[in-house]
Each structure stands twice: as structure tokens, then as C-alpha cells.
Amino acid sequence: MGTTGENIEGTAKEAVGEALGKEDLEREGEQQQKKAQKQEEAEEMQEAADHKAREADGHAGAEQAASNE
């Protein structure tokens, strides 16, 4: 399940837990939402790191081409 689905499921659990007075289900939903948020943050950081690595590769290629001229 993706982070969006995980977040929605957590929100639903939290709401059901709150409505039924089941604190354990409510806490589980909150934790599931936090997990989804952290996974999303990690994915964003990985994307940024991948982008920086591609930029660095591009600069290294340009440097090498310039030094071969």
C-alpha cells in the first residue's frame, strides 16, 4: 500500500477509534499516519538525492569533456 493509502487507512482507524471510544485503535491510526508521513519524507529526500547525483554526474561529464578539448 502506498503512503497515501496508508495515511487514509490511519485516518479512518483514528476516526473509528475515536467514535467507538477505543483508544488503542485511535493510537494505531495515529501511528499509521505518522509512519506514512515519514515514508513520504524519506521518498522525497531520496528523490532529491537522486536529482543531486544526476546533476553531479552531468557536471563531471562536462568537466571531462572540457579537459579533453
N, CA, C and O atoms as a MOPAC input file, in Angstrom:
PM7 MOZYME 1SCF
protein

 N      0.85300 1    -1.18100 1     0.00000 1
 C      0.00000 1     0.00000 1     0.00000 1
 C      0.89200 1     1.23400 1     0.00000 1
 O      1.87800 1     1.29100 1     0.73500 1
 N      0.55200 1     2.21300 1    -0.81500 1
 C      1.33300 1     3.44100 1    -0.89400 1
 C      1.14000 1     4.30500 1     0.33400 1
 O      0.29500 1     4.02700 1     1.18400 1
 N      1.93600 1     5.35700 1     0.41200 1
 C      1.85000 1     6.22500 1     1.58800 1
 C      0.50500 1     6.91700 1     1.68800 1
 O      0.01600 1     7.16700 1     2.78900 1
 N     -0.10200 1     7.23200 1     0.54300 1
 C     -1.40900 1     7.87600 1     0.57200 1
 C     -2.44700 1     6.92500 1     1.14700 1
 O     -3.25400 1     7.31000 1     1.99300 1
 N     -2.42100 1     5.68400 1     0.68300 1
 C     -3.36000 1     4.68600 1     1.19300 1
 C     -3.13700 1     4.42300 1     2.66700 1
 O     -4.09100 1     4.27900 1     3.43200 1
 N     -1.87500 1     4.36100 1     3.06500 1
 C     -1.51500 1     4.14600 1     4.46800 1
 C     -2.04300 1     5.29400 1     5.32600 1
 O     -2.55400 1     5.07300 1     6.42400 1
 N     -1.91700 1     6.51000 1     4.82300 1
 C     -2.38400 1     7.68100 1     5.54800 1
 C     -3.91200 1     7.67200 1     5.67000 1
 O     -4.45600 1     7.96300 1     6.73500 1
 N     -4.58900 1     7.34100 1     4.58800 1
 C     -6.05700 1     7.29600 1     4.60800 1
 C     -6.53500 1     6.22500 1     5.57500 1
 O     -7.45800 1     6.44800 1     6.35800 1
 N     -5.90100 1     5.06400 1     5.51400 1
 C     -6.28300 1     3.97600 1     6.41300 1
 C     -6.07000 1     4.38200 1     7.87100 1
 O     -6.90400 1     4.09400 1     8.72900 1
 N     -4.95300 1     5.04900 1     8.14200 1
 C     -4.67500 1     5.50900 1     9.50100 1
 C     -5.69300 1     6.52900 1     9.97600 1
 O     -6.12700 1     6.49900 1    11.12800 1
 N     -6.07000 1     7.43100 1     9.08200 1
 C     -7.07800 1     8.43800 1     9.41900 1
 C     -8.40900 1     7.76600 1     9.75000 1
 O     -9.08800 1     8.14600 1    10.70400 1
 N     -8.77000 1     6.76700 1     8.95100 1
 C    -10.02500 1     6.04900 1     9.18700 1
 C     -9.98000 1     5.31500 1    10.52300 1
 O    -10.94500 1     5.35500 1    11.28500 1
 N     -8.87300 1     4.64900 1    10.80900 1
 C     -8.74500 1     3.93600 1    12.08100 1
 C     -8.85800 1     4.89400 1    13.25200 1
 O     -9.52800 1     4.61200 1    14.24600 1
 N     -8.19300 1     6.02800 1    13.11700 1
 C     -8.23600 1     7.02200 1    14.18800 1
 C     -9.66800 1     7.49300 1    14.41600 1
 O    -10.11700 1     7.60100 1    15.55700 1
 N    -10.37900 1     7.77200 1    13.33400 1
 C    -11.75600 1     8.26000 1    13.44800 1
 C    -12.67800 1     7.19700 1    14.05600 1
 O    -13.50200 1     7.50400 1    14.91600 1
 N    -12.53600 1     5.96500 1    13.61100 1
 C    -13.36500 1     4.88300 1    14.14400 1
 C    -13.04400 1     4.67100 1    15.62000 1
 O    -13.94400 1     4.51400 1    16.44500 1
 N    -11.76600 1     4.66700 1    15.93800 1
 C    -11.36100 1     4.50600 1    17.33400 1
 C    -11.91900 1     5.59900 1    18.21500 1
 O    -12.37600 1     5.34200 1    19.32900 1
 N    -11.88100 1     6.81400 1    17.71300 1
 C    -12.41800 1     7.94300 1    18.48000 1
 C    -13.92400 1     7.82400 1    18.63500 1
 O    -14.46300 1     8.06500 1    19.71600 1
 N    -14.60600 1     7.45100 1    17.55500 1
 C    -16.06500 1     7.33300 1    17.59700 1
 C    -16.52300 1     6.22300 1    18.54300 1
 O    -17.54700 1     6.35000 1    19.21400 1
 N    -15.75600 1     5.13900 1    18.58700 1
 C    -16.13300 1     3.99100 1    19.41400 1
 C    -15.51000 1     4.03900 1    20.80900 1
 O    -15.76900 1     3.17200 1    21.64400 1
 N    -14.69900 1     5.04900 1    21.04700 1
 C    -14.05100 1     5.16400 1    22.34600 1
 C    -12.95500 1     4.12300 1    22.54500 1
 O    -12.64400 1     3.75400 1    23.67800 1
 N    -12.36600 1     3.64600 1    21.44000 1
 C    -11.29200 1     2.65000 1    21.50900 1
 C     -9.96200 1     3.35800 1    21.31600 1
 O     -9.51100 1     3.58900 1    20.19400 1
 N     -9.34900 1     3.69300 1    22.43800 1
 C     -8.10300 1     4.45400 1    22.39400 1
 C     -6.98900 1     3.70600 1    21.67700 1
 O     -6.15200 1     4.32200 1    21.01700 1
 N     -6.97100 1     2.36200 1    21.80300 1
 C     -5.91100 1     1.60100 1    21.15400 1
 C     -6.01500 1     1.70800 1    19.62800 1
 O     -4.99700 1     1.83100 1    18.94700 1
 N     -7.22700 1     1.66000 1    19.09500 1
 C     -7.42800 1     1.79800 1    17.65000 1
 C     -7.11300 1     3.22400 1    17.19800 1
 O     -6.55100 1     3.43800 1    16.12400 1
 N     -7.47600 1     4.17400 1    18.01700 1
 C     -7.18300 1     5.57900 1    17.71700 1
 C     -5.66800 1     5.80400 1    17.66000 1
 O     -5.16700 1     6.45600 1    16.74400 1
 N     -4.94400 1     5.26100 1    18.64400 1
 C     -3.47500 1     5.39400 1    18.65800 1
 C     -2.84800 1     4.68300 1    17.46600 1
 O     -1.90200 1     5.18600 1    16.85900 1
 N     -3.38200 1     3.50700 1    17.13600 1
 C     -2.86600 1     2.76300 1    15.98400 1
 C     -3.02100 1     3.57900 1    14.70500 1
 O     -2.11700 1     3.61700 1    13.87000 1
 N     -4.17000 1     4.23000 1    14.55800 1
 C     -4.39400 1     5.08400 1    13.39300 1
 C     -3.43000 1     6.25600 1    13.34400 1
 O     -2.91100 1     6.60300 1    12.28300 1
 N     -3.19500 1     6.86300 1    14.50000 1
 C     -2.25400 1     7.98500 1    14.56300 1
 C     -0.85000 1     7.52900 1    14.17800 1
 O     -0.15500 1     8.21000 1    13.42500 1
 N     -0.43800 1     6.37500 1    14.69700 1
 C      0.88900 1     5.84300 1    14.38800 1
 C      1.01800 1     5.50400 1    12.90400 1
 O      2.06600 1     5.72300 1    12.29700 1
 N     -0.04700 1     4.97500 1    12.33400 1
 C     -0.02900 1     4.63500 1    10.90800 1
 C      0.13200 1     5.89600 1    10.06200 1
 O      0.84300 1     5.88800 1     9.05800 1
 N     -0.52500 1     6.96900 1    10.46700 1
 C     -0.39500 1     8.24000 1     9.75200 1
 C      1.02300 1     8.78900 1     9.86700 1
 O      1.58500 1     9.28200 1     8.88900 1
 N      1.60000 1     8.70400 1    11.06900 1
 C      2.97500 1     9.17600 1    11.26200 1
 C      3.94800 1     8.37200 1    10.41400 1
 O      4.87500 1     8.92800 1     9.82500 1
 N      3.73300 1     7.04900 1    10.35500 1
 C      4.58800 1     6.18800 1     9.54600 1
 C      4.50100 1     6.59000 1     8.07900 1
 O      5.52000 1     6.69200 1     7.39500 1
 N      3.28400 1     6.81600 1     7.59900 1
 C      3.09200 1     7.21200 1     6.20300 1
 C      3.78900 1     8.54000 1     5.92000 1
 O      4.40000 1     8.71400 1     4.86500 1
 N      3.69600 1     9.46600 1     6.85800 1
 C      4.33400 1    10.76900 1     6.68000 1
 C      5.85300 1    10.61600 1     6.60600 1
 O      6.50200 1    11.24200 1     5.76800 1
 N      6.41800 1     9.78600 1     7.48200 1
 C      7.87500 1     9.57900 1     7.47800 1
 C      8.31200 1     8.88500 1     6.19700 1
 O      9.36700 1     9.20700 1     5.64900 1
 N      7.51800 1     7.93600 1     5.71000 1
 C      7.85600 1     7.26800 1     4.45400 1
 C      7.84000 1     8.26100 1     3.29700 1
 O      8.70500 1     8.22500 1     2.42200 1
 N      6.85200 1     9.14200 1     3.30200 1
 C      6.76600 1    10.15000 1     2.25000 1
 C      7.96200 1    11.09200 1     2.30400 1
 O      8.52800 1    11.44200 1     1.26800 1
 N      8.34800 1    11.50300 1     3.51200 1
 C      9.51500 1    12.37000 1     3.66400 1
 C     10.78200 1    11.67500 1     3.16400 1
 O     11.61900 1    12.29400 1     2.50700 1
 N     10.91700 1    10.38100 1     3.48200 1
 C     12.08700 1     9.62200 1     3.04100 1
 C     12.11700 1     9.52200 1     1.51700 1
 O     13.17900 1     9.64600 1     0.90700 1
 N     10.96200 1     9.29900 1     0.90400 1
 C     10.89700 1     9.22200 1    -0.55800 1
 C     11.27800 1    10.55400 1    -1.19200 1
 O     11.98400 1    10.58700 1    -2.20100 1
 N     10.81100 1    11.65400 1    -0.60100 1
 C     11.15400 1    12.98000 1    -1.12200 1
 C     12.65100 1    13.23500 1    -0.99700 1
 O     13.26800 1    13.78800 1    -1.90700 1
 N     13.23500 1    12.83000 1     0.13500 1
 C     14.67000 1    13.02300 1     0.33300 1
 C     15.46200 1    12.17000 1    -0.65600 1
 O     16.49000 1    12.60900 1    -1.17200 1
 N     14.98500 1    10.94800 1    -0.92000 1
 C     15.66400 1    10.08100 1    -1.87200 1
 C     15.61100 1    10.67700 1    -3.27000 1
 O     16.60000 1    10.64600 1    -4.00200 1
 N     14.45400 1    11.21800 1    -3.63900 1
 C     14.31500 1    11.85700 1    -4.95200 1
 C     15.27700 1    13.03400 1    -5.07800 1
 O     15.91300 1    13.21400 1    -6.11600 1
 N     15.38000 1    13.83500 1    -4.01600 1
 C     16.28800 1    14.98300 1    -4.03700 1
 C     17.73600 1    14.51300 1    -4.16000 1
 O     18.52100 1    15.10500 1    -4.90100 1
 N     18.08900 1    13.45600 1    -3.44000 1
 C     19.44700 1    12.92500 1    -3.50900 1
 C     19.74200 1    12.38500 1    -4.90800 1
 O     20.82800 1    12.60200 1    -5.44500 1
 N     18.78100 1    11.68600 1    -5.49000 1
 C     18.96400 1    11.16900 1    -6.85100 1
 C     19.15700 1    12.31700 1    -7.84200 1
 O     19.98900 1    12.23400 1    -8.74600 1
 N     18.38700 1    13.37900 1    -7.66400 1
 C     18.49900 1    14.55300 1    -8.54300 1
 C     19.88900 1    15.17100 1    -8.42000 1
 O     20.51300 1    15.51500 1    -9.42400 1
 N     20.36700 1    15.31100 1    -7.19500 1
 C     21.70300 1    15.88400 1    -6.97400 1
 C     22.78500 1    14.99800 1    -7.58600 1
 O     23.76400 1    15.49600 1    -8.14100 1
 N     22.60000 1    13.68100 1    -7.48100 1
 C     23.58300 1    12.76100 1    -8.06200 1
 C     23.60800 1    12.90000 1    -9.58100 1
 O     24.68000 1    12.87200 1   -10.18600 1
 N     22.43500 1    13.05000 1   -10.20300 1
 C     22.38800 1    13.24300 1   -11.65300 1
 C     23.05100 1    14.56300 1   -12.04300 1
 O     23.76100 1    14.63400 1   -13.04700 1
 N     22.81800 1    15.60500 1   -11.24800 1
 C     23.46700 1    16.89700 1   -11.51600 1
 C     24.98100 1    16.75600 1   -11.42700 1
 O     25.71400 1    17.26600 1   -12.27400 1
 N     25.43600 1    16.06400 1   -10.39900 1
 C     26.88700 1    15.88400 1   -10.22100 1
 C     27.46900 1    15.09900 1   -11.38700 1
 O     28.54600 1    15.42900 1   -11.88200 1
 N     26.76400 1    14.06200 1   -11.82800 1
 C     27.23700 1    13.29700 1   -12.98600 1
 C     27.32200 1    14.18700 1   -14.22000 1
 O     28.26200 1    14.06900 1   -15.00500 1
 N     26.36000 1    15.06300 1   -14.39300 1
 C     26.36400 1    15.97700 1   -15.53100 1
 C     27.53100 1    16.93300 1   -15.47200 1
 O     28.16400 1    17.20900 1   -16.49100 1
 N     27.82400 1    17.44300 1   -14.28500 1
 C     28.95700 1    18.35400 1   -14.13800 1
 C     30.27600 1    17.62600 1   -14.36900 1
 O     31.19900 1    18.17200 1   -14.97300 1
 N     30.35600 1    16.40400 1   -13.88800 1
 C     31.58700 1    15.62400 1   -14.08500 1
 C     31.79800 1    15.34700 1   -15.56500 1
 O     32.92800 1    15.40300 1   -16.05000 1
 N     30.73100 1    15.05100 1   -16.28200 1
 C     30.83400 1    14.80800 1   -17.72100 1
 C     31.25900 1    16.04900 1   -18.45700 1
 O     32.06700 1    15.97600 1   -19.38200 1
 N     30.72600 1    17.19900 1   -18.05800 1
 C     31.08200 1    18.46000 1   -18.71200 1
 C     32.55100 1    18.79800 1   -18.42300 1
 O     33.26300 1    19.28500 1   -19.30100 1
 N     32.99500 1    18.54000 1   -17.20100 1
 C     34.40300 1    18.79400 1   -16.84600 1
 C     35.31400 1    17.93500 1   -17.69700 1
 O     36.31600 1    18.41200 1   -18.23000 1
 N     34.96200 1    16.67300 1   -17.82000 1
 C     35.79700 1    15.74900 1   -18.58400 1
 C     35.84100 1    16.14600 1   -20.05100 1
 O     36.89700 1    16.09700 1   -20.68100 1
 N     34.70000 1    16.53700 1   -20.59300 1
 C     34.66200 1    16.95600 1   -21.99700 1
 C     35.51600 1    18.20000 1   -22.20700 1
 O     36.21800 1    18.31800 1   -23.21200 1
 N     35.45200 1    19.12500 1   -21.25600 1
 C     36.23700 1    20.35300 1   -21.37200 1
 C     37.73900 1    20.06700 1   -21.26800 1
 O     38.53800 1    20.71500 1   -21.94500 1
 N     38.11800 1    19.12900 1   -20.44900 1
 C     39.53800 1    18.82700 1   -20.28700 1
 C     40.09600 1    18.04000 1   -21.48100 1
 O     41.30900 1    18.01200 1   -21.69100 1
 N     39.21700 1    17.40200 1   -22.26100 1
 C     39.65000 1    16.65500 1   -23.43300 1
 C     39.78800 1    17.54400 1   -24.65700 1
 O     40.26800 1    17.08900 1   -25.69500 1
 N     39.38200 1    18.78900 1   -24.55600 1
 C     39.43200 1    19.69200 1   -25.71900 1
 C     40.79100 1    20.26800 1   -25.91800 1
 O     41.00100 1    21.04500 1   -26.85000 1

